């Protein structure tokens, strides 16, 4: 579990990154989940964009993805989700 101070730090880092995944009308598929899992291992902090044709609530999607990838939800703003999980091998982000 990350603290509010650590979450604020991660939000600051997330401001500069672009979304690398999009969730569309099919919602959270197993393929999307495994791709996000791999990206979290490589990058630790990722941003996901929810497309207009997705009928699910962004907060529900964030909850689903964080449970399935064992990651921490950093923030949900509008149609953007930020997830964080420290890398098992090479941790790049040092939390305060």
C-alpha positions in Angstrom: 0.0 0.0 0.0 1.3 3.4 -0.9 0.9 6.5 1.2 -0.8 9.7 0.1 2.6 11.5 -0.1 3.9 8.7 -2.4 0.7 8.9 -4.4 1.2 12.6 -4.9 4.8 12.0 -6.0 3.6 9.4 -8.6 0.9 11.8 -9.8 3.6 14.4 -10.5 5.6 11.8 -12.5 2.5 10.8 -14.4 1.9 14.3 -15.7 4.7 14.0 -18.2 3.9 10.5 -19.6 1.5 9.7 -22.5 -1.2 7.0 -22.3 0.2 3.8 -23.8 -3.0 1.7 -23.7 -6.6 2.4 -24.7 -9.7 0.6 -23.3 -12.4 0.5 -26.0 -15.9 -1.0 -26.4 -14.7 -4.5 -25.4 -13.6 -3.3 -22.0 -10.9 -5.1 -20.0 -10.0 -8.2 -22.0 -7.5 -10.9 -20.8 -5.1 -9.7 -23.7 -5.2 -6.1 -22.4 -4.6 -7.2 -18.9 -1.5 -9.3 -19.8 -0.2 -6.4 -21.9 -0.6 -4.0 -19.1 1.0 -6.5 -16.7 4.1 -6.6 -18.9 4.2 -2.8 -19.3 4.0 -2.3 -15.5 7.0 -4.7 -15.1 9.0 -2.7 -17.7 7.9 0.9 -16.8 6.4 0.7 -13.3 4.1 3.7 -13.9 1.7 3.7 -16.8 -1.2 5.8 -18.1 -4.3 4.3 -19.7 -6.9 6.2 -21.8 -10.6 5.1 -21.8 -12.2 5.7 -25.2 -15.6 7.3 -25.7 -17.1 4.0 -26.9 -16.3 2.2 -23.6 -19.5 1.9 -21.6 -17.8 0.9 -18.3 -17.0 3.4 -15.5 -13.3 4.4 -15.5 -13.2 3.8 -11.7 -14.5 0.3 -12.2 -11.9 -0.3 -14.9 -9.2 1.0 -12.7 -10.3 -1.3 -9.8 -10.4 -4.3 -12.1 -7.0 -3.7 -13.7 -5.3 -3.0 -10.3 -6.7 -6.3 -8.9 -5.7 -8.3 -11.9 -2.2 -6.9 -12.3 -1.6 -6.5 -8.5 -0.8 -2.8 -9.0 -1.7 0.4 -7.1 -4.2 2.8 -8.6 -2.6 6.2 -8.5 -5.4 8.3 -9.9 -8.5 8.4 -12.2 -9.1 11.7 -13.9 -11.9 11.8 -16.4 -11.0 9.1 -18.9 -7.4 8.6 -17.8 -6.1 6.0 -15.4 -2.7 5.9 -13.8 -1.4 2.6 -12.4 1.9 1.9 -10.5 3.7 -1.3 -9.6 7.3 -1.6 -8.6 9.4 -3.8 -10.9 10.4 -7.2 -9.5 13.9 -7.0 -11.2 15.0 -3.4 -11.7 13.1 -0.8 -9.8 13.5 2.7 -11.4 11.2 4.8 -9.4 12.3 5.6 -5.8 9.3 6.5 -3.7 9.8 9.2 -1.0 
